[in-house]
Structure formats: C-alpha cells, structure tokens
Amino acid sequence: VCGDGDEATDEECDGGAANADGGATGSCKSNCELQACGDGDQASDEGCDAGGDNADGGATGSCRANCLVQVCGDGDEATDEECDGGAANADGGATGSCKSNCELQACGDGDQASDEGCDAGGDNADGGATGSCRANCLVQVCGDGDE
C-alpha cells in the first residue's frame, strides 16, 4: 500500500508519511513515484515542469527539457530570440554577434559594434556634417565623396 513506508514491487519508492508532492527531484511523491523532471509536477529544485510539453527552443518563459525556464543568455535560442550565445552574449561586439538582449549586433541599432566607426541608430544618415554617423556606420569625413 502506497504510503505505508514499505516499498512494494509496483512502487518506485515509499517514504511513508514523508511522501509529498513538489519535493526535490528524486524524492518520493504521494503516489509512490519518484519526483522527476518532465513528470508535470514542479519539484522544489526545478524552475518549471510542463510535463510532456517541456522542450528546448521554445519562446522565452517556456519550460525547457531540463526543467529550467527559457531565458535570454541560457545558450538555447528561443523562438523569440535572434540569437543566444549564452555567456558569450555581449554588447559592442562585431556586426552579427549576439548582444546581451539576444538580438544580433547590426549597423543602425544604436549600439556601436567593434567593427563600426559609429552607430547613432535612427540618426545615421549620409550627407551630414563632418563627424556625423553615416548610414553605413562610418564617420562622415572630408574627402569620403559624400557631401
């Protein structure tokens, strides 16, 4: 009988009165099954548990296969992220690298990349004054052929 403290052959565990749902992974639940990631019962050491709906690569906030919540910077690219390089995400990297907000570094985003001369975001424009930022993220200089 589940909950009597004696583990029967049809029980994964039986901690008697200590059986409880929502404990740590590996603890014994009230139905005499072991608490596990993917069982649909969120353990105390899991960020989430959506059971069979756990999956990597979902939207930010969804539950990953390892029972951790999908977030920017976890290294698993979510459907609503342009990129996710995990700990390598950084602002100001080269064009095409992944920024800390999981968007790709690009000319015109207002965040100067390491291979850009400038980036004034929506204010980038050709034909500005010397020293202004051109549409291609290069600084307007005398002699560049752009008036």
GIRABEL-V150874 format. One record per run of one state. SS is the DSSP state (H for helix, E for strand, C for the rest). FROM is the first residue (numbers start at 1). TO is the last residue. If there is no record, write none. Layout:
# GIRABEL-V150874
{{SS,FROM,TO} {SS,FROM,TO}}
This chain:
# GIRABEL-V150874
{{C,1,15} {H,16,18} {C,19,27} {E,28,28} {C,29,33} {E,34,34} {C,35,50} {H,51,53} {C,54,62} {E,63,63} {C,64,68} {E,69,69} {C,70,85} {H,86,88} {C,89,97} {E,98,98} {C,99,103} {E,104,104} {C,105,120} {H,121,123} {C,124,132} {E,133,133} {C,134,138} {E,139,139} {C,140,147}}
